[in-house]
């Protein structure tokens, strides 16, 4: 699997999770915080993969 595909996949996952954070913030704050942590991990994975 090429490096660019992995980066794009992780960015897409981070975007999907970020949308989940936005949509659940007012109703389920606990779930929203978990999704925010997973979003940060996905973005961190992108940075580590690029380095």
mmCIF entry with sequence, helices, sheets and N, C-alpha, C, O atoms, coordinates in Angstrom:
data_MODEL
# 
_entry.id   MODEL 
# 
_entity.id                         1 
_entity.type                       polymer 
_entity.pdbx_number_of_molecules   1 
# 
_entity_poly.entity_id                      1 
_entity_poly.type                           'polypeptide(L)' 
_entity_poly.nstd_linkage                   no 
_entity_poly.nstd_monomer                   no 
_entity_poly.pdbx_seq_one_letter_code       
;(UNK)(UNK)(UNK)(UNK)(UNK)(UNK)(UNK)(UNK)(UNK)(UNK)(UNK)(UNK)(UNK)(UNK)(UNK)(UNK)
(UNK)(UNK)(UNK)(UNK)(UNK)(UNK)(UNK)(UNK)(UNK)(UNK)(UNK)(UNK)(UNK)(UNK)(UNK)(UNK)
(UNK)(UNK)(UNK)(UNK)(UNK)(UNK)(UNK)(UNK)(UNK)(UNK)(UNK)(UNK)(UNK)(UNK)(UNK)(UNK)
(UNK)(UNK)(UNK)
;
_entity_poly.pdbx_seq_one_letter_code_can   XXXXXXXXXXXXXXXXXXXXXXXXXXXXXXXXXXXXXXXXXXXXXXXXXXX 
_entity_poly.pdbx_strand_id                 A 
# 
loop_
_entity_poly_seq.entity_id 
_entity_poly_seq.num 
_entity_poly_seq.mon_id 
_entity_poly_seq.hetero 
1 1  UNK n 
1 2  UNK n 
1 3  UNK n 
1 4  UNK n 
1 5  UNK n 
1 6  UNK n 
1 7  UNK n 
1 8  UNK n 
1 9  UNK n 
1 10 UNK n 
1 11 UNK n 
1 12 UNK n 
1 13 UNK n 
1 14 UNK n 
1 15 UNK n 
1 16 UNK n 
1 17 UNK n 
1 18 UNK n 
1 19 UNK n 
1 20 UNK n 
1 21 UNK n 
1 22 UNK n 
1 23 UNK n 
1 24 UNK n 
1 25 UNK n 
1 26 UNK n 
1 27 UNK n 
1 28 UNK n 
1 29 UNK n 
1 30 UNK n 
1 31 UNK n 
1 32 UNK n 
1 33 UNK n 
1 34 UNK n 
1 35 UNK n 
1 36 UNK n 
1 37 UNK n 
1 38 UNK n 
1 39 UNK n 
1 40 UNK n 
1 41 UNK n 
1 42 UNK n 
1 43 UNK n 
1 44 UNK n 
1 45 UNK n 
1 46 UNK n 
1 47 UNK n 
1 48 UNK n 
1 49 UNK n 
1 50 UNK n 
1 51 UNK n 
# 
_struct_asym.id          A 
_struct_asym.entity_id   1 
# 
loop_
_struct_conf.conf_type_id 
_struct_conf.id 
_struct_conf.pdbx_PDB_helix_id 
_struct_conf.beg_label_comp_id 
_struct_conf.beg_label_asym_id 
_struct_conf.beg_label_seq_id 
_struct_conf.pdbx_beg_PDB_ins_code 
_struct_conf.end_label_comp_id 
_struct_conf.end_label_asym_id 
_struct_conf.end_label_seq_id 
_struct_conf.pdbx_end_PDB_ins_code 
_struct_conf.beg_auth_comp_id 
_struct_conf.beg_auth_asym_id 
_struct_conf.beg_auth_seq_id 
_struct_conf.end_auth_comp_id 
_struct_conf.end_auth_asym_id 
_struct_conf.end_auth_seq_id 
_struct_conf.pdbx_PDB_helix_class 
_struct_conf.details 
_struct_conf.pdbx_PDB_helix_length 
HELX_P HELX_P1 AA1 UNK A 3  ? UNK A 24 ? UNK A 3  UNK A 24 1 ? 22 
HELX_P HELX_P2 AA2 UNK A 29 ? UNK A 50 ? UNK A 29 UNK A 50 1 ? 22 
# 
_struct_conf_type.id          HELX_P 
_struct_conf_type.criteria    ? 
_struct_conf_type.reference   ? 
# 
loop_
_atom_site.group_PDB 
_atom_site.id 
_atom_site.type_symbol 
_atom_site.label_atom_id 
_atom_site.label_alt_id 
_atom_site.label_comp_id 
_atom_site.label_asym_id 
_atom_site.label_entity_id 
_atom_site.label_seq_id 
_atom_site.pdbx_PDB_ins_code 
_atom_site.Cartn_x 
_atom_site.Cartn_y 
_atom_site.Cartn_z 
_atom_site.occupancy 
_atom_site.B_iso_or_equiv 
_atom_site.pdbx_formal_charge 
_atom_site.auth_seq_id 
_atom_site.auth_comp_id 
_atom_site.auth_asym_id 
_atom_site.auth_atom_id 
_atom_site.pdbx_PDB_model_num 
ATOM 1   N N  . UNK A 1 1  ? 0.860   -1.178 0.000  1.00 0.00 ? 1  UNK A N  1 
ATOM 2   C CA . UNK A 1 1  ? 0.000   0.000  0.000  1.00 0.00 ? 1  UNK A CA 1 
ATOM 3   C C  . UNK A 1 1  ? 0.901   1.234  0.000  1.00 0.00 ? 1  UNK A C  1 
ATOM 4   O O  . UNK A 1 1  ? 1.849   1.327  0.780  1.00 0.00 ? 1  UNK A O  1 
ATOM 5   N N  . UNK A 1 2  ? 0.594   2.159  -0.871 1.00 0.00 ? 2  UNK A N  1 
ATOM 6   C CA . UNK A 1 2  ? 1.458   3.327  -0.979 1.00 0.00 ? 2  UNK A CA 1 
ATOM 7   C C  . UNK A 1 2  ? 1.254   4.279  0.200  1.00 0.00 ? 2  UNK A C  1 
ATOM 8   O O  . UNK A 1 2  ? 0.219   4.281  0.866  1.00 0.00 ? 2  UNK A O  1 
ATOM 9   N N  . UNK A 1 3  ? 2.264   5.065  0.418  1.00 0.00 ? 3  UNK A N  1 
ATOM 10  C CA . UNK A 1 3  ? 2.272   6.005  1.540  1.00 0.00 ? 3  UNK A CA 1 
ATOM 11  C C  . UNK A 1 3  ? 1.125   7.014  1.435  1.00 0.00 ? 3  UNK A C  1 
ATOM 12  O O  . UNK A 1 3  ? 0.509   7.367  2.440  1.00 0.00 ? 3  UNK A O  1 
ATOM 13  N N  . UNK A 1 4  ? 0.845   7.470  0.223  1.00 0.00 ? 4  UNK A N  1 
ATOM 14  C CA . UNK A 1 4  ? -0.195  8.475  0.030  1.00 0.00 ? 4  UNK A CA 1 
ATOM 15  C C  . UNK A 1 4  ? -1.583  7.923  0.334  1.00 0.00 ? 4  UNK A C  1 
ATOM 16  O O  . UNK A 1 4  ? -2.437  8.637  0.860  1.00 0.00 ? 4  UNK A O  1 
ATOM 17  N N  . UNK A 1 5  ? -1.807  6.661  0.005  1.00 0.00 ? 5  UNK A N  1 
ATOM 18  C CA . UNK A 1 5  ? -3.112  6.055  0.285  1.00 0.00 ? 5  UNK A CA 1 
ATOM 19  C C  . UNK A 1 5  ? -3.370  5.944  1.784  1.00 0.00 ? 5  UNK A C  1 
ATOM 20  O O  . UNK A 1 5  ? -4.486  6.176  2.248  1.00 0.00 ? 5  UNK A O  1 
ATOM 21  N N  . UNK A 1 6  ? -2.348  5.594  2.524  1.00 0.00 ? 6  UNK A N  1 
ATOM 22  C CA . UNK A 1 6  ? -2.494  5.492  3.978  1.00 0.00 ? 6  UNK A CA 1 
ATOM 23  C C  . UNK A 1 6  ? -2.796  6.864  4.569  1.00 0.00 ? 6  UNK A C  1 
ATOM 24  O O  . UNK A 1 6  ? -3.668  6.993  5.427  1.00 0.00 ? 6  UNK A O  1 
ATOM 25  N N  . UNK A 1 7  ? -2.085  7.881  4.117  1.00 0.00 ? 7  UNK A N  1 
ATOM 26  C CA . UNK A 1 7  ? -2.298  9.243  4.613  1.00 0.00 ? 7  UNK A CA 1 
ATOM 27  C C  . UNK A 1 7  ? -3.716  9.706  4.283  1.00 0.00 ? 7  UNK A C  1 
ATOM 28  O O  . UNK A 1 7  ? -4.400  10.269 5.137  1.00 0.00 ? 7  UNK A O  1 
ATOM 29  N N  . UNK A 1 8  ? -4.159  9.471  3.046  1.00 0.00 ? 8  UNK A N  1 
ATOM 30  C CA . UNK A 1 8  ? -5.517  9.873  2.672  1.00 0.00 ? 8  UNK A CA 1 
ATOM 31  C C  . UNK A 1 8  ? -6.574  9.117  3.472  1.00 0.00 ? 8  UNK A C  1 
ATOM 32  O O  . UNK A 1 8  ? -7.591  9.690  3.862  1.00 0.00 ? 8  UNK A O  1 
ATOM 33  N N  . UNK A 1 9  ? -6.335  7.847  3.713  1.00 0.00 ? 9  UNK A N  1 
ATOM 34  C CA . UNK A 1 9  ? -7.276  7.064  4.516  1.00 0.00 ? 9  UNK A CA 1 
ATOM 35  C C  . UNK A 1 9  ? -7.379  7.573  5.946  1.00 0.00 ? 9  UNK A C  1 
ATOM 36  O O  . UNK A 1 9  ? -8.472  7.684  6.500  1.00 0.00 ? 9  UNK A O  1 
ATOM 37  N N  . UNK A 1 10 ? -6.229  7.880  6.536  1.00 0.00 ? 10 UNK A N  1 
ATOM 38  C CA . UNK A 1 10 ? -6.239  8.407  7.903  1.00 0.00 ? 10 UNK A CA 1 
ATOM 39  C C  . UNK A 1 10 ? -6.873  9.791  7.975  1.00 0.00 ? 10 UNK A C  1 
ATOM 40  O O  . UNK A 1 10 ? -7.567  10.111 8.940  1.00 0.00 ? 10 UNK A O  1 
ATOM 41  N N  . UNK A 1 11 ? -6.634  10.608 6.957  1.00 0.00 ? 11 UNK A N  1 
ATOM 42  C CA . UNK A 1 11 ? -7.276  11.924 6.936  1.00 0.00 ? 11 UNK A CA 1 
ATOM 43  C C  . UNK A 1 11 ? -8.793  11.796 6.778  1.00 0.00 ? 11 UNK A C  1 
ATOM 44  O O  . UNK A 1 11 ? -9.552  12.538 7.403  1.00 0.00 ? 11 UNK A O  1 
ATOM 45  N N  . UNK A 1 12 ? -9.225  10.860 5.947  1.00 0.00 ? 12 UNK A N  1 
ATOM 46  C CA . UNK A 1 12 ? -10.661 10.631 5.788  1.00 0.00 ? 12 UNK A CA 1 
ATOM 47  C C  . UNK A 1 12 ? -11.270 10.132 7.091  1.00 0.00 ? 12 UNK A C  1 
ATOM 48  O O  . UNK A 1 12 ? -12.362 10.557 7.468  1.00 0.00 ? 12 UNK A O  1 
ATOM 49  N N  . UNK A 1 13 ? -10.575 9.238  7.779  1.00 0.00 ? 13 UNK A N  1 
ATOM 50  C CA . UNK A 1 13 ? -11.053 8.745  9.070  1.00 0.00 ? 13 UNK A CA 1 
ATOM 51  C C  . UNK A 1 13 ? -11.132 9.872  10.090 1.00 0.00 ? 13 UNK A C  1 
ATOM 52  O O  . UNK A 1 13 ? -12.098 9.957  10.849 1.00 0.00 ? 13 UNK A O  1 
ATOM 53  N N  . UNK A 1 14 ? -10.121 10.736 10.111 1.00 0.00 ? 14 UNK A N  1 
ATOM 54  C CA . UNK A 1 14 ? -10.132 11.873 11.039 1.00 0.00 ? 14 UNK A CA 1 
ATOM 55  C C  . UNK A 1 14 ? -11.286 12.815 10.724 1.00 0.00 ? 14 UNK A C  1 
ATOM 56  O O  . UNK A 1 14 ? -11.921 13.336 11.640 1.00 0.00 ? 14 UNK A O  1 
ATOM 57  N N  . UNK A 1 15 ? -11.562 13.037 9.463  1.00 0.00 ? 15 UNK A N  1 
ATOM 58  C CA . UNK A 1 15 ? -12.690 13.888 9.086  1.00 0.00 ? 15 UNK A CA 1 
ATOM 59  C C  . UNK A 1 15 ? -14.016 13.287 9.497  1.00 0.00 ? 15 UNK A C  1 
ATOM 60  O O  . UNK A 1 15 ? -14.898 13.991 9.988  1.00 0.00 ? 15 UNK A O  1 
ATOM 61  N N  . UNK A 1 16 ? -14.158 11.994 9.299  1.00 0.00 ? 16 UNK A N  1 
ATOM 62  C CA . UNK A 1 16 ? -15.376 11.295 9.697  1.00 0.00 ? 16 UNK A CA 1 
ATOM 63  C C  . UNK A 1 16 ? -15.574 11.372 11.212 1.00 0.00 ? 16 UNK A C  1 
ATOM 64  O O  . UNK A 1 16 ? -16.675 11.650 11.689 1.00 0.00 ? 16 UNK A O  1 
ATOM 65  N N  . UNK A 1 17 ? -14.512 11.126 11.951 1.00 0.00 ? 17 UNK A N  1 
ATOM 66  C CA . UNK A 1 17 ? -14.600 11.191 13.414 1.00 0.00 ? 17 UNK A CA 1 
ATOM 67  C C  . UNK A 1 17 ? -14.841 12.618 13.894 1.00 0.00 ? 17 UNK A C  1 
ATOM 68  O O  . UNK A 1 17 ? -15.576 12.831 14.858 1.00 0.00 ? 17 UNK A O  1 
ATOM 69  N N  . UNK A 1 18 ? -14.228 13.592 13.231 1.00 0.00 ? 18 UNK A N  1 
ATOM 70  C CA . UNK A 1 18 ? -14.461 14.989 13.584 1.00 0.00 ? 18 UNK A CA 1 
ATOM 71  C C  . UNK A 1 18 ? -15.909 15.389 13.367 1.00 0.00 ? 18 UNK A C  1 
ATOM 72  O O  . UNK A 1 18 ? -16.466 16.155 14.153 1.00 0.00 ? 18 UNK A O  1 
ATOM 73  N N  . UNK A 1 19 ? -16.520 14.882 12.312 1.00 0.00 ? 19 UNK A N  1 
ATOM 74  C CA . UNK A 1 19 ? -17.945 15.122 12.095 1.00 0.00 ? 19 UNK A CA 1 
ATOM 75  C C  . UNK A 1 19 ? -18.791 14.504 13.190 1.00 0.00 ? 19 UNK A C  1 
ATOM 76  O O  . UNK A 1 19 ? -19.811 15.065 13.590 1.00 0.00 ? 19 UNK A O  1 
ATOM 77  N N  . UNK A 1 20 ? -18.367 13.354 13.670 1.00 0.00 ? 20 UNK A N  1 
ATOM 78  C CA . UNK A 1 20 ? -19.063 12.726 14.789 1.00 0.00 ? 20 UNK A CA 1 
ATOM 79  C C  . UNK A 1 20 ? -18.964 13.550 16.059 1.00 0.00 ? 20 UNK A C  1 
ATOM 80  O O  . UNK A 1 20 ? -19.923 13.643 16.825 1.00 0.00 ? 20 UNK A O  1 
ATOM 81  N N  . UNK A 1 21 ? -17.805 14.147 16.279 1.00 0.00 ? 21 UNK A N  1 
ATOM 82  C CA . UNK A 1 21 ? -17.629 15.030 17.439 1.00 0.00 ? 21 UNK A CA 1 
ATOM 83  C C  . UNK A 1 21 ? -18.600 16.199 17.345 1.00 0.00 ? 21 UNK A C  1 
ATOM 84  O O  . UNK A 1 21 ? -19.277 16.541 18.315 1.00 0.00 ? 21 UNK A O  1 
ATOM 85  N N  . UNK A 1 22 ? -18.659 16.798 16.179 1.00 0.00 ? 22 UNK A N  1 
ATOM 86  C CA . UNK A 1 22 ? -19.528 17.965 15.974 1.00 0.00 ? 22 UNK A CA 1 
ATOM 87  C C  . UNK A 1 22 ? -20.996 17.611 16.175 1.00 0.00 ? 22 UNK A C  1 
ATOM 88  O O  . UNK A 1 22 ? -21.742 18.371 16.793 1.00 0.00 ? 22 UNK A O  1 
ATOM 89  N N  . UNK A 1 23 ? -21.409 16.463 15.657 1.00 0.00 ? 23 UNK A N  1 
ATOM 90  C CA . UNK A 1 23 ? -22.828 16.124 15.717 1.00 0.00 ? 23 UNK A CA 1 
ATOM 91  C C  . UNK A 1 23 ? -23.270 15.598 17.079 1.00 0.00 ? 23 UNK A C  1 
ATOM 92  O O  . UNK A 1 23 ? -24.454 15.682 17.404 1.00 0.00 ? 23 UNK A O  1 
ATOM 93  N N  . UNK A 1 24 ? -22.352 15.058 17.885 1.00 0.00 ? 24 UNK A N  1 
ATOM 94  C CA . UNK A 1 24 ? -22.751 14.504 19.183 1.00 0.00 ? 24 UNK A CA 1 
ATOM 95  C C  . UNK A 1 24 ? -22.450 15.423 20.363 1.00 0.00 ? 24 UNK A C  1 
ATOM 96  O O  . UNK A 1 24 ? -22.755 15.074 21.504 1.00 0.00 ? 24 UNK A O  1 
ATOM 97  N N  . UNK A 1 25 ? -21.855 16.597 20.110 1.00 0.00 ? 25 UNK A N  1 
ATOM 98  C CA . UNK A 1 25 ? -21.416 17.441 21.210 1.00 0.00 ? 25 UNK A CA 1 
ATOM 99  C C  . UNK A 1 25 ? -22.563 17.852 22.136 1.00 0.00 ? 25 UNK A C  1 
ATOM 100 O O  . UNK A 1 25 ? -22.382 17.846 23.353 1.00 0.00 ? 25 UNK A O  1 
ATOM 101 N N  . UNK A 1 26 ? -23.717 18.203 21.610 1.00 0.00 ? 26 UNK A N  1 
ATOM 102 C CA . UNK A 1 26 ? -24.802 18.703 22.462 1.00 0.00 ? 26 UNK A CA 1 
ATOM 103 C C  . UNK A 1 26 ? -25.573 17.582 23.158 1.00 0.00 ? 26 UNK A C  1 
ATOM 104 O O  . UNK A 1 26 ? -26.192 17.823 24.195 1.00 0.00 ? 26 UNK A O  1 
ATOM 105 N N  . UNK A 1 27 ? -25.553 16.382 22.622 1.00 0.00 ? 27 UNK A N  1 
ATOM 106 C CA . UNK A 1 27 ? -26.384 15.319 23.189 1.00 0.00 ? 27 UNK A CA 1 
ATOM 107 C C  . UNK A 1 27 ? -25.601 14.319 24.025 1.00 0.00 ? 27 UNK A C  1 
ATOM 108 O O  . UNK A 1 27 ? -26.100 13.857 25.051 1.00 0.00 ? 27 UNK A O  1 
ATOM 109 N N  . UNK A 1 28 ? -24.394 13.977 23.613 1.00 0.00 ? 28 UNK A N  1 
ATOM 110 C CA . UNK A 1 28 ? -23.621 12.947 24.313 1.00 0.00 ? 28 UNK A CA 1 
ATOM 111 C C  . UNK A 1 28 ? -22.176 13.422 24.435 1.00 0.00 ? 28 UNK A C  1 
ATOM 112 O O  . UNK A 1 28 ? -21.328 13.085 23.609 1.00 0.00 ? 28 UNK A O  1 
ATOM 113 N N  . UNK A 1 29 ? -21.912 14.196 25.458 1.00 0.00 ? 29 UNK A N  1 
ATOM 114 C CA . UNK A 1 29 ? -20.575 14.785 25.614 1.00 0.00 ? 29 UNK A CA 1 
ATOM 115 C C  . UNK A 1 29 ? -19.494 13.733 25.838 1.00 0.00 ? 29 UNK A C  1 
ATOM 116 O O  . UNK A 1 29 ? -18.372 13.885 25.354 1.00 0.00 ? 29 UNK A O  1 
ATOM 117 N N  . UNK A 1 30 ? -19.819 12.675 26.564 1.00 0.00 ? 30 UNK A N  1 
ATOM 118 C CA . UNK A 1 30 ? -18.821 11.625 26.822 1.00 0.00 ? 30 UNK A CA 1 
ATOM 119 C C  . UNK A 1 30 ? -18.369 10.958 25.540 1.00 0.00 ? 30 UNK A C  1 
ATOM 120 O O  . UNK A 1 30 ? -17.172 10.779 25.313 1.00 0.00 ? 30 UNK A O  1 
ATOM 121 N N  . UNK A 1 31 ? -19.328 10.590 24.701 1.00 0.00 ? 31 UNK A N  1 
ATOM 122 C CA . UNK A 1 31 ? -19.006 9.993  23.413 1.00 0.00 ? 31 UNK A CA 1 
ATOM 123 C C  . UNK A 1 31 ? -18.250 10.983 22.531 1.00 0.00 ? 31 UNK A C  1 
ATOM 124 O O  . UNK A 1 31 ? -17.346 10.601 21.787 1.00 0.00 ? 31 UNK A O  1 
ATOM 125 N N  . UNK A 1 32 ? -18.619 12.228 22.619 1.00 0.00 ? 32 UNK A N  1 
ATOM 126 C CA . UNK A 1 32 ? -17.966 13.260 21.831 1.00 0.00 ? 32 UNK A CA 1 
ATOM 127 C C  . UNK A 1 32 ? -16.495 13.394 22.220 1.00 0.00 ? 32 UNK A C  1 
ATOM 128 O O  . UNK A 1 32 ? -15.640 13.577 21.354 1.00 0.00 ? 32 UNK A O  1 
ATOM 129 N N  . UNK A 1 33 ? -16.201 13.305 23.490 1.00 0.00 ? 33 UNK A N  1 
ATOM 130 C CA . UNK A 1 33 ? -14.815 13.395 23.950 1.00 0.00 ? 33 UNK A CA 1 
ATOM 131 C C  . UNK A 1 33 ? -14.020 12.182 23.461 1.00 0.00 ? 33 UNK A C  1 
ATOM 132 O O  . UNK A 1 33 ? -12.870 12.324 23.045 1.00 0.00 ? 33 UNK A O  1 
ATOM 133 N N  . UNK A 1 34 ? -14.616 11.006 23.508 1.00 0.00 ? 34 UNK A N  1 
ATOM 134 C CA . UNK A 1 34 ? -13.946 9.798  23.010 1.00 0.00 ? 34 UNK A CA 1 
ATOM 135 C C  . UNK A 1 34 ? -13.654 9.941  21.519 1.00 0.00 ? 34 UNK A C  1 
ATOM 136 O O  . UNK A 1 34 ? -12.561 9.603  21.065 1.00 0.00 ? 34 UNK A O  1 
ATOM 137 N N  . UNK A 1 35 ? -14.621 10.435 20.763 1.00 0.00 ? 35 UNK A N  1 
ATOM 138 C CA . UNK A 1 35 ? -14.415 10.631 19.331 1.00 0.00 ? 35 UNK A CA 1 
ATOM 139 C C  . UNK A 1 35 ? -13.338 11.681 19.068 1.00 0.00 ? 35 UNK A C  1 
ATOM 140 O O  . UNK A 1 35 ? -12.572 11.555 18.113 1.00 0.00 ? 35 UNK A O  1 
ATOM 141 N N  . UNK A 1 36 ? -13.277 12.705 19.900 1.00 0.00 ? 36 UNK A N  1 
ATOM 142 C CA . UNK A 1 36 ? -12.241 13.731 19.743 1.00 0.00 ? 36 UNK A CA 1 
ATOM 143 C C  . UNK A 1 36 ? -10.848 13.139 19.977 1.00 0.00 ? 36 UNK A C  1 
ATOM 144 O O  . UNK A 1 36 ? -9.902  13.479 19.267 1.00 0.00 ? 36 UNK A O  1 
ATOM 145 N N  . UNK A 1 37 ? -10.725 12.275 20.951 1.00 0.00 ? 37 UNK A N  1 
ATOM 146 C CA . UNK A 1 37 ? -9.442  11.614 21.211 1.00 0.00 ? 37 UNK A CA 1 
ATOM 147 C C  . UNK A 1 37 ? -9.050  10.738 20.024 1.00 0.00 ? 37 UNK A C  1 
ATOM 148 O O  . UNK A 1 37 ? -7.893  10.734 19.604 1.00 0.00 ? 37 UNK A O  1 
ATOM 149 N N  . UNK A 1 38 ? -10.016 9.997  19.485 1.00 0.00 ? 38 UNK A N  1 
ATOM 150 C CA . UNK A 1 38 ? -9.733  9.152  18.321 1.00 0.00 ? 38 UNK A CA 1 
ATOM 151 C C  . UNK A 1 38 ? -9.361  9.997  17.104 1.00 0.00 ? 38 UNK A C  1 
ATOM 152 O O  . UNK A 1 38 ? -8.512  9.600  16.306 1.00 0.00 ? 38 UNK A O  1 
ATOM 153 N N  . UNK A 1 39 ? -9.992  11.154 16.963 1.00 0.00 ? 39 UNK A N  1 
ATOM 154 C CA . UNK A 1 39 ? -9.639  12.069 15.882 1.00 0.00 ? 39 UNK A CA 1 
ATOM 155 C C  . UNK A 1 39 ? -8.198  12.541 16.027 1.00 0.00 ? 39 UNK A C  1 
ATOM 156 O O  . UNK A 1 39 ? -7.444  12.571 15.054 1.00 0.00 ? 39 UNK A O  1 
ATOM 157 N N  . UNK A 1 40 ? -7.825  12.904 17.236 1.00 0.00 ? 40 UNK A N  1 
ATOM 158 C CA . UNK A 1 40 ? -6.453  13.357 17.486 1.00 0.00 ? 40 UNK A CA 1 
ATOM 159 C C  . UNK A 1 40 ? -5.452  12.238 17.206 1.00 0.00 ? 40 UNK A C  1 
ATOM 160 O O  . UNK A 1 40 ? -4.371  12.496 16.677 1.00 0.00 ? 40 UNK A O  1 
ATOM 161 N N  . UNK A 1 41 ? -5.797  11.013 17.552 1.00 0.00 ? 41 UNK A N  1 
ATOM 162 C CA . UNK A 1 41 ? -4.909  9.881  17.271 1.00 0.00 ? 41 UNK A CA 1 
ATOM 163 C C  . UNK A 1 41 ? -4.747  9.659  15.773 1.00 0.00 ? 41 UNK A C  1 
ATOM 164 O O  . UNK A 1 41 ? -3.644  9.378  15.304 1.00 0.00 ? 41 UNK A O  1 
ATOM 165 N N  . UNK A 1 42 ? -5.831  9.781  15.025 1.00 0.00 ? 42 UNK A N  1 
ATOM 166 C CA . UNK A 1 42 ? -5.761  9.617  13.574 1.00 0.00 ? 42 UNK A CA 1 
ATOM 167 C C  . UNK A 1 42 ? -4.898  10.704 12.954 1.00 0.00 ? 42 UNK A C  1 
ATOM 168 O O  . UNK A 1 42 ? -4.088  10.418 12.072 1.00 0.00 ? 42 UNK A O  1 
ATOM 169 N N  . UNK A 1 43 ? -5.057  11.953 13.402 1.00 0.00 ? 43 UNK A N  1 
ATOM 170 C CA . UNK A 1 43 ? -4.228  13.038 12.884 1.00 0.00 ? 43 UNK A CA 1 
ATOM 171 C C  . UNK A 1 43 ? -2.764  12.863 13.290 1.00 0.00 ? 43 UNK A C  1 
ATOM 172 O O  . UNK A 1 43 ? -1.860  13.161 12.510 1.00 0.00 ? 43 UNK A O  1 
ATOM 173 N N  . UNK A 1 44 ? -2.537  12.386 14.494 1.00 0.00 ? 44 UNK A N  1 
ATOM 174 C CA . UNK A 1 44 ? -1.167  12.089 14.920 1.00 0.00 ? 44 UNK A CA 1 
ATOM 175 C C  . UNK A 1 44 ? -0.557  10.982 14.086 1.00 0.00 ? 44 UNK A C  1 
ATOM 176 O O  . UNK A 1 44 ? 0.635   11.021 13.781 1.00 0.00 ? 44 UNK A O  1 
ATOM 177 N N  . UNK A 1 45 ? -1.362  9.991  13.711 1.00 0.00 ? 45 UNK A N  1 
ATOM 178 C CA . UNK A 1 45 ? -0.887  8.934  12.846 1.00 0.00 ? 45 UNK A CA 1 
ATOM 179 C C  . UNK A 1 45 ? -0.490  9.443  11.481 1.00 0.00 ? 45 UNK A C  1 
ATOM 180 O O  . UNK A 1 45 ? 0.479   8.968  10.889 1.00 0.00 ? 45 UNK A O  1 
ATOM 181 N N  . UNK A 1 46 ? -1.245  10.418 10.976 1.00 0.00 ? 46 UNK A N  1 
ATOM 182 C CA . UNK A 1 46 ? -0.902  11.034 9.687  1.00 0.00 ? 46 UNK A CA 1 
ATOM 183 C C  . UNK A 1 46 ? 0.463   11.712 9.794  1.00 0.00 ? 46 UNK A C  1 
ATOM 184 O O  . UNK A 1 46 ? 1.317   11.547 8.923  1.00 0.00 ? 46 UNK A O  1 
ATOM 185 N N  . UNK A 1 47 ? 0.655   12.461 10.849 1.00 0.00 ? 47 UNK A N  1 
ATOM 186 C CA . UNK A 1 47 ? 1.931   13.173 11.009 1.00 0.00 ? 47 UNK A CA 1 
ATOM 187 C C  . UNK A 1 47 ? 3.096   12.202 11.152 1.00 0.00 ? 47 UNK A C  1 
ATOM 188 O O  . UNK A 1 47 ? 4.152   12.401 10.552 1.00 0.00 ? 47 UNK A O  1 
ATOM 189 N N  . UNK A 1 48 ? 2.906   11.163 11.939 1.00 0.00 ? 48 UNK A N  1 
ATOM 190 C CA . UNK A 1 48 ? 3.975   10.181 12.112 1.00 0.00 ? 48 UNK A CA 1 
ATOM 191 C C  . UNK A 1 48 ? 4.250   9.426  10.821 1.00 0.00 ? 48 UNK A C  1 
ATOM 192 O O  . UNK A 1 48 ? 5.402   9.116  10.518 1.00 0.00 ? 48 UNK A O  1 
ATOM 193 N N  . UNK A 1 49 ? 3.207   9.128  10.060 1.00 0.00 ? 49 UNK A N  1 
ATOM 194 C CA . UNK A 1 49 ? 3.393   8.388  8.819  1.00 0.00 ? 49 UNK A CA 1 
ATOM 195 C C  . UNK A 1 49 ? 4.155   9.228  7.800  1.00 0.00 ? 49 UNK A C  1 
ATOM 196 O O  . UNK A 1 49 ? 4.957   8.700  7.029  1.00 0.00 ? 49 UNK A O  1 
ATOM 197 N N  . UNK A 1 50 ? 3.904   10.533 7.797  1.00 0.00 ? 50 UNK A N  1 
ATOM 198 C CA . UNK A 1 50 ? 4.598   11.403 6.859  1.00 0.00 ? 50 UNK A CA 1 
ATOM 199 C C  . UNK A 1 50 ? 6.065   11.622 7.228  1.00 0.00 ? 50 UNK A C  1 
ATOM 200 O O  . UNK A 1 50 ? 6.898   11.877 6.358  1.00 0.00 ? 50 UNK A O  1 
ATOM 201 N N  . UNK A 1 51 ? 6.371   11.521 8.503  1.00 0.00 ? 51 UNK A N  1 
ATOM 202 C CA . UNK A 1 51 ? 7.765   11.698 8.930  1.00 0.00 ? 51 UNK A CA 1 
ATOM 203 C C  . UNK A 1 51 ? 8.486   10.394 8.783  1.00 0.00 ? 51 UNK A C  1 
ATOM 204 O O  . UNK A 1 51 ? 9.676   10.310 9.085  1.00 0.00 ? 51 UNK A O  1 
# 
